[in-house]
Amino acid sequence: MTAADRTIHRFFATPKAPCPYLPERTERKLFTPLVGGEASHLHDLLSASGFRRSQSIVYKPACEGCRSCIPVRVRTGDFIETRSLRRIERRNNDLVVTEQPPLATPEQFLLFRDYQRYRHALSGMADMDFGDYQDMVEDTTVETALIEFRDKGGTLRAACLTDRMADGFSLCYSFFDPEAAYRSLGTQIVLWHIRKAQRIGLPYVYLGYWIAESPKMSYKTRFQPLEGLLLALQGWRDLSEIAPGPISGCATGAATRSAARPR
């Protein structure tokens, strides 16, 4: 055990608040700050236990009587490429992808704002200003990049705030052009990360939380094999073993106001 493993970290709980995903339920989060020279190591350890990063904290749901939020990750070495996913990749093979430092730009913010107003108009994120967006992107203590997807004309079509971990990529938050539905850009963003992880030998792509009752989460089950973590002591297992209902073959938050809800 290293000195970092023996370090005592304080965890805090947020007050109860309305659940943004399931009506008539409340949510509560357990969180701790990512600070100091061992922030990346702590991030890796807690991510393996189901935590997610938002800005300079990591958190996970700690709701009374509810375990609907299941952390999920794609096992990249065994990734199953379906015909529909291959079609989406071909449809987007004209996009130019670059990995940028986590620095917010007005161009990104305009796309982010359009995405929020079209897809999540009733969420608090739809009211974020540029300063809030800048906090979301730039307030990080781990290795983070902003992945940009541009068309041949140079127009920004999609972006994803991504953390690099020891065992994979963690997709913190993605957004894309709401008028380019034919491209299935949300799916393409995940596919790009899976391909990148395969090329450099990373075994996992972390997709945040999956909620069986939330249609907004259904896209995540397109990427198989998908592992879930219901109880930390049981470890990561195939999602179909721990979640109710059909999993295979389906079509595809944080402690502060300004932080994204990357479930």
Secondary structure as GFF3:
##gff-version 3
##sequence-region A 1 263
A	DSSP	alpha_helix	3	6	.	.	.	ID=ss1
A	DSSP	beta_strand	12	13	.	.	.	ID=ss2
A	DSSP	beta_strand	17	18	.	.	.	ID=ss3
A	DSSP	beta_strand	26	27	.	.	.	ID=ss4
A	DSSP	beta_strand	29	33	.	.	.	ID=ss5
A	DSSP	alpha_helix	39	47	.	.	.	ID=ss6
A	DSSP	beta_strand	52	54	.	.	.	ID=ss7
A	DSSP	beta_strand	57	61	.	.	.	ID=ss8
A	DSSP	beta_strand	70	75	.	.	.	ID=ss9
A	DSSP	three_ten_helix	76	78	.	.	.	ID=ss10
A	DSSP	alpha_helix	83	91	.	.	.	ID=ss11
A	DSSP	beta_strand	96	100	.	.	.	ID=ss12
A	DSSP	alpha_helix	106	119	.	.	.	ID=ss13
A	DSSP	three_ten_helix	124	127	.	.	.	ID=ss14
A	DSSP	alpha_helix	130	138	.	.	.	ID=ss15
A	DSSP	beta_strand	144	150	.	.	.	ID=ss16
A	DSSP	beta_strand	156	165	.	.	.	ID=ss17
A	DSSP	beta_strand	168	176	.	.	.	ID=ss18
A	DSSP	three_ten_helix	181	183	.	.	.	ID=ss19
A	DSSP	alpha_helix	185	200	.	.	.	ID=ss20
A	DSSP	beta_strand	204	210	.	.	.	ID=ss21
A	DSSP	three_ten_helix	215	222	.	.	.	ID=ss22
A	DSSP	beta_strand	226	228	.	.	.	ID=ss23
A	DSSP	three_ten_helix	232	234	.	.	.	ID=ss24
A	DSSP	beta_strand	237	238	.	.	.	ID=ss25
A	DSSP	alpha_helix	239	242	.	.	.	ID=ss26
###
